[in-house]
C-alpha cells in the first residue's frame, strides 16, 4: 500500500496529488511571496479535499492581503469535516476586510474543535477582529482555541467584541489569547474580562495583554471578572509594559486569587 504524503512545500506537487484522499495535510509555502493570487489559488484547490479533517497551512511572510485571506476563508467554508486547523498568516498585509472574510468562512466549519491562528503583525483593527469573532461564535464544537493577534491595531471595541463572541463558544475549555502591543486600554480590558467570565466551561486560560495602555482600573476589573470564571483552574496573565504601580499590581493579584477553583496562576507584570 502506498502511503499518502501529508506534507508539501511545493504547490505543484500538492496540485498533482490525489486531493480527495487527503485527511491530514501540512502545506508549507512560507516566505514565498505568493501574494493574494497564490493564496486564493491554494484555496481553490483545498475545496476539492472533501475528506480533510486536519489542516496546517504555513503562509507567513507572503504579502497576502485582504483578497487572499478572504479567498482562503471561502475555501475553508467548504471543508466541512475539518476538526483541527492551524493557520500561520503572520507578517502579511491582512486588514479588516481580509480577516472578516476569514471569519465568515470559519463560521461554516461547525465540526472544528481545535483551532490555532497566527495573525500577528498584520493590519487588523476593531472591525476585522469583530468579524473574526462573529465567525468563531458559530463554531459550537470549538474546545481549544489559540489566537495570536500581537502587534495589530486593535482597541477597546475590538477586544470587547472578540470577548463577547468567544463567550458564545459554549464548549471552549482551553483558550490562549495574545493581544500584545495593541491599544485596548482599560475599557477593552474590562470588556474582555466581563465577556470571558461567561465562558462557563473554560478551564485553562492564557491572556497576553502586555503593552496595551492598561491602567490600574482596567487591570483590577479584569482580575475581578476572571475570578468569576467558575471552572477556571489554570490562569496565565501577562500585563507587562502597562501603566500600573506596585499597589495596583498587588490588587490585580489579590482579585485573581479570589477564584475558588484556581490551582495554577502564572503572572507577568
Backbone bond lengths (Angstrom), bond angles and torsions (degrees), N, CA, C in turn:
res aa  C-N    CA-C-N  psi(-1)  N-CA   C-N-CA  omega(-1)  CA-C   N-CA-C  phi
1 X - - - 1.468 - - 1.535 109.69 -
2 X 1.332 116.95 129.74 1.458 121.44 179.85 1.523 109.61 -79.65
3 X 1.339 116.38 126.00 1.458 120.41 -179.36 1.520 110.43 -75.53
4 X 1.315 116.08 131.52 1.458 122.13 -179.68 1.528 110.79 -71.38
5 X 1.329 116.71 127.37 1.466 121.27 176.64 1.520 109.02 -69.55
6 X 1.311 116.52 134.74 1.462 120.29 179.94 1.525 112.92 -115.55
7 X 1.348 118.15 -6.87 1.456 121.58 -178.06 1.524 109.60 -121.94
8 X 1.333 116.07 128.08 1.462 121.26 179.83 1.526 109.65 -133.78
9 X 1.323 116.54 135.93 1.458 120.50 172.22 1.527 111.78 -123.49
10 X 1.308 114.82 11.19 1.469 121.21 173.13 1.521 107.60 -130.82
11 X 1.321 116.31 123.59 1.460 121.24 -174.90 1.523 111.88 -61.62
12 X 1.315 115.92 -38.43 1.469 120.09 -178.38 1.530 111.39 -60.97
13 X 1.318 115.41 -41.12 1.462 119.86 179.54 1.526 111.08 -63.15
14 X 1.330 115.69 -40.24 1.467 119.92 178.14 1.532 110.76 -66.17
15 X 1.321 117.23 -42.34 1.466 121.55 -179.18 1.522 111.98 -60.39
16 X 1.305 115.58 -31.19 1.471 120.62 -177.66 1.530 112.97 -90.31
17 X 1.314 116.74 3.54 1.465 120.22 -179.75 1.529 110.25 -84.76
18 X 1.304 114.85 172.10 1.468 120.76 177.68 1.531 108.28 -81.79
19 X 1.318 116.22 92.09 1.455 122.01 -168.22 1.529 113.16 -61.81
20 X 1.300 117.49 -41.36 1.465 120.73 -175.93 1.528 113.05 -71.00
21 X 1.324 116.46 -14.44 1.467 119.41 -178.00 1.529 112.61 -87.39
22 X 1.330 117.50 -12.55 1.472 120.78 -175.74 1.525 111.49 -71.00
23 X 1.329 114.92 128.55 1.459 121.10 171.02 1.527 110.94 -115.41
24 X 1.333 115.67 -36.52 1.463 122.55 176.49 1.527 108.07 -120.84
25 X 1.334 116.27 128.89 1.456 118.95 -172.15 1.530 111.32 -145.13
26 X 1.351 115.24 131.59 1.461 122.71 174.20 1.531 107.57 -124.49
27 X 1.319 116.53 121.31 1.465 121.10 179.42 1.518 108.85 -123.31
28 X 1.322 115.74 120.91 1.468 121.72 -177.30 1.529 109.42 -114.50
29 X 1.328 115.37 102.44 1.469 121.80 175.79 1.527 110.18 -120.51
30 X 1.311 116.17 28.47 1.464 121.39 -175.93 1.521 111.91 -64.44
31 X 1.348 114.32 146.37 1.467 122.29 175.17 1.528 111.75 54.18
32 X 1.330 115.26 46.97 1.462 120.79 -178.68 1.520 113.54 -121.85
33 X 1.332 116.97 2.77 1.467 122.37 179.47 1.525 111.80 54.65
34 X 1.324 116.29 43.74 1.471 118.39 -177.97 1.529 111.79 -75.21
35 X 1.330 117.93 -22.92 1.451 121.36 176.61 1.518 114.11 62.94
36 X 1.333 114.94 -169.00 1.464 121.00 -178.87 1.524 112.21 -63.15
37 X 1.307 115.63 -42.04 1.465 119.84 -177.62 1.529 111.35 -61.59
38 X 1.323 115.96 -43.47 1.459 119.76 -179.76 1.517 112.51 -67.91
39 X 1.337 116.70 -41.04 1.466 120.29 179.66 1.516 111.09 -65.76
40 X 1.338 116.82 -42.74 1.464 120.45 178.88 1.522 110.84 -66.74
41 X 1.337 115.64 -37.53 1.465 119.45 177.79 1.512 111.90 -64.67
42 X 1.313 116.49 -41.02 1.455 120.56 176.48 1.520 110.25 -61.17
43 X 1.322 115.87 -41.95 1.455 120.45 179.07 1.512 112.48 -60.95
44 X 1.323 116.39 -39.73 1.468 120.10 -178.42 1.515 111.98 -65.54
45 X 1.329 116.63 -22.26 1.463 120.55 177.34 1.524 110.72 -87.60
46 X 1.313 116.55 -36.21 1.463 120.54 -178.91 1.526 112.39 -61.17
47 X 1.322 117.24 -30.32 1.470 119.61 -179.56 1.528 111.71 -62.93
48 X 1.315 116.27 -18.80 1.467 120.30 179.64 1.528 112.27 -83.92
49 X 1.335 115.66 -9.92 1.470 120.17 179.41 1.529 108.53 -87.79
50 X 1.310 115.85 72.34 1.464 121.61 -168.20 1.526 113.34 -71.27
51 X 1.326 117.93 -16.26 1.467 120.84 -178.93 1.524 113.08 -103.38
52 X 1.312 116.15 11.86 1.457 121.67 -174.99 1.531 111.45 -68.19
53 X 1.337 116.41 127.21 1.466 120.82 177.82 1.529 112.25 -117.61
54 X 1.338 116.78 -26.14 1.472 121.73 -179.10 1.525 109.27 -131.35
55 X 1.324 115.94 120.43 1.457 120.45 -176.44 1.523 110.88 -134.69
56 X 1.339 115.67 130.92 1.463 122.46 172.84 1.518 108.22 -127.11
57 X 1.329 116.72 123.19 1.460 122.20 178.94 1.523 109.95 -117.66
58 X 1.327 116.27 121.86 1.464 122.55 175.22 1.535 107.59 -100.52
59 X 1.319 116.46 101.39 1.470 120.64 -175.29 1.531 111.38 -130.07
60 X 1.319 116.54 25.72 1.462 119.01 -177.35 1.528 111.65 -74.48
61 X 1.348 114.57 155.16 1.478 122.43 178.50 1.520 111.74 53.79
62 X 1.319 115.90 57.49 1.455 120.91 -174.66 1.520 114.10 -131.41
63 X 1.341 118.17 9.34 1.467 122.32 -179.79 1.532 111.90 57.65
64 X 1.320 115.52 34.19 1.461 120.54 176.64 1.524 109.13 -81.77
65 X 1.326 116.24 130.35 1.458 121.40 179.48 1.520 111.76 -110.03
66 X 1.320 115.13 -157.09 1.465 120.72 -176.11 1.524 112.63 -62.49
67 X 1.301 116.49 -42.16 1.466 120.06 -178.07 1.528 111.41 -61.60
68 X 1.311 116.54 -43.87 1.455 120.43 -179.19 1.510 112.86 -67.80
69 X 1.349 116.70 -41.60 1.466 120.74 179.19 1.527 110.71 -65.36
70 X 1.341 116.44 -40.87 1.465 120.10 178.28 1.520 110.82 -65.72
71 X 1.333 115.99 -37.24 1.461 120.04 177.32 1.513 112.29 -63.01
72 X 1.312 116.03 -39.80 1.467 120.00 175.88 1.526 111.08 -64.62
73 X 1.335 115.60 -40.60 1.452 119.93 178.17 1.516 112.15 -60.45
74 X 1.330 116.18 -43.05 1.464 120.90 178.56 1.523 111.36 -61.87
75 X 1.335 115.81 -37.57 1.460 120.23 178.74 1.523 111.35 -67.60
76 X 1.336 116.03 -44.81 1.464 120.40 -178.22 1.525 111.41 -64.23
77 X 1.320 116.78 -27.72 1.466 120.80 178.68 1.520 111.68 -60.94
78 X 1.327 116.07 -23.77 1.465 120.86 -179.39 1.526 112.84 -92.67
79 X 1.327 116.28 -8.20 1.471 120.57 179.77 1.529 108.45 -91.69
80 X 1.308 116.17 70.24 1.466 121.29 -168.78 1.527 113.10 -72.65
81 X 1.329 117.52 -12.59 1.466 120.03 -179.48 1.519 112.99 -95.80
82 X 1.316 117.43 4.16 1.459 120.92 -179.01 1.526 111.08 -63.82
83 X 1.329 115.93 128.26 1.467 120.44 174.23 1.530 111.50 -116.69
84 X 1.343 116.57 -24.55 1.470 121.64 179.98 1.526 109.42 -130.88
85 X 1.321 116.29 122.98 1.461 120.64 -176.33 1.518 110.29 -139.06
86 X 1.344 115.98 130.44 1.467 122.38 174.50 1.521 108.37 -130.71
87 X 1.326 116.30 125.20 1.465 121.85 -178.97 1.528 109.93 -122.46
88 X 1.327 115.93 120.11 1.465 122.00 175.27 1.525 107.83 -100.46
89 X 1.331 116.48 99.78 1.460 121.65 -176.74 1.523 111.87 -123.42
90 X 1.323 116.87 18.38 1.459 120.30 -177.60 1.528 110.90 -69.32
91 X 1.325 114.55 154.84 1.457 120.01 175.50 1.500 114.44 68.58
92 X 1.331 117.07 31.95 1.457 120.84 175.37 1.528 110.05 -110.86
93 X 1.314 117.29 -155.24 1.469 122.11 -176.74 1.523 110.13 -124.55
94 X 1.312 115.59 35.54 1.462 121.27 -174.04 1.521 110.37 -82.75
95 X 1.331 116.14 127.26 1.453 122.31 179.27 1.516 111.74 -110.63
96 X 1.330 115.20 -159.53 1.463 120.96 -175.52 1.523 112.96 -61.39
97 X 1.303 116.40 -44.67 1.464 120.01 -178.36 1.520 111.50 -62.39
98 X 1.304 116.29 -41.56 1.463 120.23 -177.82 1.508 113.31 -68.12
99 X 1.337 116.94 -44.65 1.462 119.18 -178.11 1.527 110.54 -73.00
100 X 1.334 117.59 -29.77 1.464 120.11 174.32 1.521 110.28 -66.53
101 X 1.330 116.88 -40.33 1.455 121.04 176.54 1.518 111.80 -62.97
102 X 1.324 115.37 -38.37 1.464 120.20 176.32 1.524 110.04 -63.01
103 X 1.328 116.01 -43.21 1.458 120.56 178.71 1.516 112.45 -62.58
104 X 1.328 116.90 -40.14 1.460 121.27 178.64 1.522 110.98 -60.10
105 X 1.322 116.12 -40.91 1.460 119.92 177.90 1.512 112.30 -66.91
106 X 1.331 116.11 -42.30 1.466 120.39 -178.65 1.524 112.17 -64.01
107 X 1.318 117.04 -25.16 1.465 121.01 -179.57 1.524 111.89 -59.94
108 X 1.323 116.55 -23.10 1.473 120.72 179.90 1.521 112.53 -87.61
109 X 1.317 116.74 -9.35 1.470 120.80 -178.00 1.533 108.96 -86.30
110 X 1.312 115.93 69.65 1.463 120.58 -171.45 1.529 112.98 -72.84
111 X 1.327 116.96 -14.34 1.468 119.88 178.92 1.522 113.05 -95.38
112 X 1.320 116.16 3.35 1.465 120.67 -177.49 1.525 110.45 -68.18
113 X 1.331 116.06 124.68 1.469 120.18 178.91 1.525 112.35 -115.24
114 X 1.332 117.20 -26.48 1.471 121.51 -179.67 1.531 109.10 -130.09
115 X 1.326 116.26 121.80 1.460 119.93 -176.66 1.519 110.30 -139.96
116 X 1.337 115.67 127.54 1.467 122.51 175.44 1.522 108.12 -125.85
117 X 1.333 115.99 128.84 1.462 121.02 -175.93 1.532 109.85 -131.12
118 X 1.326 115.39 119.74 1.467 122.41 176.31 1.532 108.31 -100.94
119 X 1.326 115.92 110.16 1.469 120.54 -179.62 1.527 111.66 -131.07
120 X 1.328 116.61 20.24 1.458 116.86 -177.89 1.519 112.03 -70.30
121 X 1.328 113.64 151.46 1.469 122.88 -177.94 1.520 112.11 56.52
122 X 1.324 114.73 55.17 1.453 122.15 166.86 1.531 107.72 -118.15
123 X 1.319 117.93 -148.56 1.473 121.25 -174.91 1.527 109.95 -127.68
124 X 1.323 116.07 42.68 1.461 121.74 -170.06 1.525 111.38 -93.64
125 X 1.322 115.68 130.57 1.453 122.11 177.11 1.515 111.58 -114.40
126 X 1.333 115.44 -161.39 1.461 121.31 -175.26 1.526 113.08 -62.32
127 X 1.307 116.59 -44.52 1.464 120.37 -177.92 1.525 110.73 -61.07
128 X 1.299 115.83 -41.03 1.464 119.76 -178.22 1.508 112.89 -68.69
129 X 1.333 117.33 -46.17 1.464 119.99 -177.99 1.527 110.34 -69.10
130 X 1.334 117.38 -29.52 1.460 120.59 175.00 1.526 110.48 -67.32
131 X 1.326 116.29 -40.56 1.463 120.57 177.31 1.513 112.10 -64.67
132 X 1.320 116.28 -39.49 1.463 120.51 176.58 1.527 109.66 -61.77
133 X 1.326 116.09 -45.23 1.456 120.41 179.69 1.518 112.55 -61.22
134 X 1.312 116.52 -41.56 1.462 120.88 179.25 1.520 111.19 -58.83
135 X 1.320 115.63 -40.44 1.458 119.53 177.56 1.515 112.13 -66.61
136 X 1.317 116.37 -45.38 1.467 120.26 -178.08 1.521 112.15 -64.80
137 X 1.333 117.15 -28.81 1.463 120.98 -179.87 1.526 111.73 -61.78
138 X 1.322 116.60 -20.83 1.469 121.03 178.70 1.525 112.97 -86.28
139 X 1.310 116.44 -9.64 1.473 120.98 179.74 1.526 108.10 -84.84
140 X 1.309 115.65 78.18 1.471 121.15 -169.15 1.520 113.17 -69.60
141 X 1.323 117.36 -17.15 1.470 120.74 -179.84 1.523 112.96 -97.57
142 X 1.318 116.65 6.19 1.466 121.11 -177.72 1.527 110.25 -67.79
143 X 1.332 116.28 122.28 1.465 120.26 179.32 1.525 112.81 -116.46
144 X 1.348 116.82 -27.08 1.470 121.45 -179.72 1.527 109.12 -127.61
145 X 1.321 116.08 119.29 1.463 120.55 -175.62 1.519 110.27 -134.74
146 X 1.342 115.55 131.04 1.464 122.09 175.68 1.522 108.29 -130.16
147 X 1.330 116.49 121.31 1.460 122.07 179.74 1.525 109.72 -122.96
148 X 1.327 116.23 118.11 1.459 122.07 176.05 1.528 108.41 -104.32
149 X 1.330 116.16 104.83 1.460 122.10 -175.64 1.525 111.42 -121.77
150 X 1.303 115.39 25.73 1.462 122.03 -177.98 1.526 111.58 -60.59
151 X 1.343 115.43 143.17 1.459 120.45 170.43 1.506 115.17 67.40
152 X 1.328 117.27 35.99 1.456 121.01 173.44 1.531 109.44 -108.18
153 X 1.310 118.21 -149.97 1.471 121.95 -175.18 1.520 110.35 -127.29
154 X 1.331 115.29 43.99 1.459 121.67 -174.25 1.525 110.02 -91.73
155 X 1.324 116.24 130.62 1.460 120.63 179.05 1.528 110.15 -114.86
156 X 1.333 116.76 -161.60 1.462 122.05 -172.26 1.519 112.70 -58.88
157 X 1.318 117.22 -45.73 1.457 120.51 -177.03 1.519 111.73 -61.66
158 X 1.313 116.90 -43.87 1.458 120.80 -179.72 1.514 112.36 -63.74
159 X 1.338 116.82 -43.40 1.466 120.76 179.73 1.523 110.93 -63.68
160 X 1.322 116.27 -43.22 1.466 120.35 -179.90 1.521 111.36 -65.73
161 X 1.321 116.64 -43.42 1.469 120.81 179.72 1.524 111.23 -63.71
162 X 1.322 116.28 -40.69 1.462 120.15 178.54 1.525 109.96 -63.04
163 X 1.315 117.14 -44.59 1.454 120.81 178.46 1.520 112.08 -60.15
164 X 1.332 116.65 -44.25 1.467 121.15 179.83 1.519 111.46 -61.64
165 X 1.328 116.30 -37.38 1.459 120.44 178.41 1.525 111.17 -67.98
166 X 1.319 116.54 -43.01 1.464 120.25 -178.74 1.523 111.70 -65.80
167 X 1.326 116.65 -28.02 1.464 120.51 178.12 1.525 111.38 -63.15
168 X 1.337 116.77 -19.97 1.462 121.59 179.00 1.524 112.53 -84.67
169 X 1.329 116.53 -9.17 1.475 120.87 175.82 1.529 107.13 -83.02
170 X 1.307 115.91 84.68 1.469 121.56 -166.80 1.518 113.80 -67.39
171 X 1.330 117.32 -18.66 1.472 120.35 -179.56 1.522 113.10 -100.19
172 X 1.327 117.01 6.91 1.464 120.83 -177.22 1.528 110.49 -67.54
173 X 1.332 115.65 121.62 1.471 119.88 -179.79 1.524 112.51 -117.58
174 X 1.341 117.57 -25.95 1.468 121.42 -179.21 1.529 109.03 -129.47
175 X 1.324 116.03 120.91 1.463 120.37 -177.51 1.522 110.82 -134.33
176 X 1.342 115.37 129.04 1.463 122.35 168.52 1.514 107.47 -119.35
177 X 1.318 116.12 121.52 1.463 121.32 -178.79 1.523 109.09 -126.41
178 X 1.333 115.54 113.82 1.462 122.21 -178.06 1.520 108.94 -108.98
179 X 1.335 115.71 107.62 1.465 121.89 177.54 1.524 110.93 -116.95
180 X 1.313 116.28 24.26 1.456 123.15 -178.27 1.539 110.43 -50.85
181 X 1.322 115.89 136.41 1.462 119.68 172.32 1.509 114.89 68.74
182 X 1.335 117.61 35.55 1.454 121.15 171.48 1.533 108.37 -111.66
183 X 1.324 117.97 -150.17 1.471 120.63 -173.03 1.525 111.10 -138.49
184 X 1.334 117.82 43.93 1.461 118.77 -170.84 1.525 113.01 -77.20
185 X 1.327 119.22 -27.02 1.451 122.80 176.37 1.525 113.79 60.92
186 X 1.345 115.43 -169.06 1.462 121.05 -179.26 1.526 111.61 -63.09
187 X 1.316 115.94 -44.47 1.462 120.28 -177.01 1.527 111.37 -61.44
188 X 1.302 116.88 -43.27 1.458 120.66 179.36 1.509 112.47 -67.86
189 X 1.333 116.31 -38.94 1.459 120.96 177.90 1.523 111.24 -62.29
190 X 1.338 116.37 -44.04 1.457 121.71 178.91 1.529 111.24 -65.10
191 X 1.323 116.36 -45.22 1.456 120.76 -179.12 1.516 112.41 -64.07
192 X 1.320 114.95 -40.08 1.458 119.89 178.99 1.526 110.68 -65.41
193 X 1.316 116.36 -45.85 1.462 120.49 179.52 1.509 112.56 -62.65
194 X 1.322 116.35 -43.82 1.466 121.37 179.56 1.529 110.56 -58.97
195 X 1.320 116.46 -41.56 1.463 120.46 -179.05 1.525 111.76 -70.30
196 X 1.328 116.68 -44.11 1.465 120.26 -177.66 1.526 112.16 -64.71
197 X 1.327 116.75 -26.27 1.470 120.41 177.81 1.521 111.48 -62.94
198 X 1.334 116.01 -18.63 1.462 121.21 179.86 1.528 112.52 -87.34
199 X 1.338 116.83 -5.09 1.474 120.90 177.81 1.526 107.80 -80.80
200 X 1.305 115.48 86.22 1.475 120.84 -167.11 1.520 113.59 -68.76
201 X 1.329 117.54 -20.96 1.467 120.00 -178.78 1.528 113.16 -101.94
202 X 1.318 116.33 5.42 1.464 120.43 -178.03 1.527 110.78 -69.27
203 X 1.339 116.15 122.67 1.472 120.23 179.96 1.525 112.67 -114.93
204 X 1.335 117.36 -28.02 1.468 121.37 -179.24 1.525 109.01 -129.24
205 X 1.324 116.44 121.98 1.460 121.04 -176.42 1.520 110.91 -134.35
206 X 1.328 115.82 129.21 1.463 122.46 171.51 1.520 107.89 -121.14
207 X 1.329 116.09 119.05 1.458 122.04 178.78 1.522 109.43 -117.12
208 X 1.321 116.01 118.77 1.455 121.37 177.53 1.523 108.30 -110.55
209 X 1.329 115.07 101.30 1.464 121.83 -174.11 1.520 111.78 -121.15
210 X 1.314 117.22 25.00 1.459 121.20 -179.94 1.512 112.60 -62.70
211 X 1.349 115.92 148.35 1.464 122.92 174.97 1.533 111.98 54.21
212 X 1.325 114.33 56.31 1.454 121.30 -178.34 1.523 113.19 -128.72
213 X 1.343 117.11 16.44 1.465 122.10 177.51 1.528 111.64 61.24
214 X 1.327 115.89 34.80 1.466 121.34 178.93 1.531 109.21 -89.82
215 X 1.329 116.27 131.92 1.449 121.41 178.77 1.515 111.55 -103.57
216 X 1.322 115.40 -170.79 1.454 120.67 -176.89 1.507 113.55 -61.05
217 X 1.333 117.58 -40.28 1.457 121.21 -178.73 1.527 111.66 -63.42
218 X 1.321 116.08 -46.59 1.457 120.20 -179.51 1.509 112.82 -65.70
219 X 1.329 116.18 -41.20 1.460 120.40 -178.90 1.523 111.21 -68.85
220 X 1.328 116.60 -41.49 1.461 120.76 179.24 1.528 110.76 -64.98
221 X 1.325 115.85 -43.17 1.463 119.81 177.50 1.512 112.34 -63.13
222 X 1.323 116.19 -38.04 1.461 120.67 176.62 1.526 110.07 -61.33
223 X 1.335 116.70 -45.59 1.459 120.43 179.08 1.516 112.43 -60.02
224 X 1.331 116.27 -41.76 1.471 121.12 -179.60 1.520 111.66 -63.33
225 X 1.330 116.61 -42.60 1.466 119.97 -177.74 1.521 111.48 -72.81
226 X 1.325 117.96 -37.45 1.457 120.14 179.68 1.533 111.05 -65.80
227 X 1.321 116.63 -29.73 1.463 120.50 177.56 1.525 111.71 -65.32
228 X 1.339 116.31 -15.63 1.460 121.55 179.83 1.530 112.84 -90.79
229 X 1.326 117.15 -0.94 1.471 120.87 175.20 1.528 107.32 -72.32
230 X 1.308 116.90 100.83 1.468 121.65 -163.78 1.519 114.32 -65.80
231 X 1.333 118.36 -22.37 1.466 120.33 -178.56 1.524 113.15 -114.29
232 X 1.328 116.30 10.71 1.461 120.25 -177.26 1.530 110.98 -72.78
233 X 1.343 115.92 120.45 1.465 120.21 -179.92 1.524 112.56 -114.20
234 X 1.326 117.44 -23.35 1.468 121.50 -179.65 1.525 109.51 -130.03
235 X 1.315 116.59 121.17 1.461 121.86 -178.87 1.517 110.42 -131.04
236 X 1.327 116.01 128.74 1.458 121.95 170.38 1.519 107.56 -120.38
237 X 1.309 116.93 121.36 1.457 122.43 -175.22 1.523 109.91 -124.46
238 X 1.329 116.24 118.29 1.456 122.90 -179.31 1.529 108.75 -112.86
239 X 1.330 115.47 110.63 1.467 121.61 179.16 1.528 111.39 -121.29
240 X 1.312 116.40 26.23 1.460 121.18 -179.88 1.527 111.52 -56.75
241 X 1.331 115.44 147.48 1.453 120.52 171.32 1.513 114.92 71.23
242 X 1.328 117.09 21.16 1.452 119.76 176.24 1.535 109.95 -101.96
243 X 1.318 117.15 -163.51 1.471 120.94 -168.73 1.526 110.29 -114.53
244 X 1.348 116.05 67.60 1.462 121.33 -178.82 1.528 110.16 -129.72
245 X 1.321 115.00 142.77 1.466 119.55 172.95 1.532 109.34 -91.22
246 X 1.307 116.78 178.94 1.474 120.92 -175.85 1.530 111.88 -61.50
247 X 1.315 116.21 -40.85 1.458 120.22 -179.31 1.530 110.94 -63.57
248 X 1.311 116.21 -40.67 1.460 120.51 -179.81 1.528 111.40 -68.90
249 X 1.314 116.21 -36.24 1.457 120.33 177.05 1.526 110.56 -64.43
250 X 1.314 116.39 -41.59 1.467 120.70 178.47 1.528 110.32 -63.82
251 X 1.317 116.89 -36.01 1.462 121.49 179.34 1.526 110.71 -64.77
252 X 1.327 116.39 -40.99 1.466 120.21 176.79 1.528 110.07 -61.30
253 X 1.311 115.61 -45.41 1.460 121.62 179.71 1.528 111.09 -57.62
254 X 1.323 116.25 -47.81 1.467 119.96 -177.77 1.519 111.77 -66.56
255 X 1.328 117.00 -34.18 1.467 120.54 178.11 1.526 110.57 -64.52
256 X 1.328 116.44 -46.84 1.464 120.90 -178.29 1.525 111.43 -63.26
257 X 1.313 115.45 -37.80 1.465 120.04 -176.00 1.524 113.19 -73.36
258 X 1.319 117.05 -4.38 1.463 120.52 175.28 1.524 111.89 -76.06
259 X 1.324 115.77 -11.89 1.461 119.52 176.88 1.526 109.57 -65.46
260 X 1.312 117.16 125.91 1.465 122.23 -174.36 1.526 112.91 -75.25
261 X 1.319 116.69 -25.22 1.467 119.79 -175.29 1.522 113.37 -97.25
262 X 1.320 117.03 -8.86 1.470 121.19 -173.87 1.538 110.83 -65.17
263 X 1.333 114.80 123.40 1.469 121.56 -179.66 1.532 110.44 -104.84
264 X 1.328 115.95 -44.21 1.471 122.06 -178.96 1.519 109.41 -121.45
265 X 1.330 116.24 128.06 1.453 121.45 179.76 1.520 109.19 -133.71
266 X 1.337 116.05 111.48 1.457 120.99 176.67 1.512 109.13 -105.79
267 X 1.327 117.80 126.83 1.462 121.48 -177.57 1.527 110.38 -123.60
268 X 1.316 114.80 140.32 1.456 121.66 178.03 1.519 108.21 -137.07
269 X 1.332 115.50 91.85 1.465 120.55 175.53 1.517 111.01 -167.85
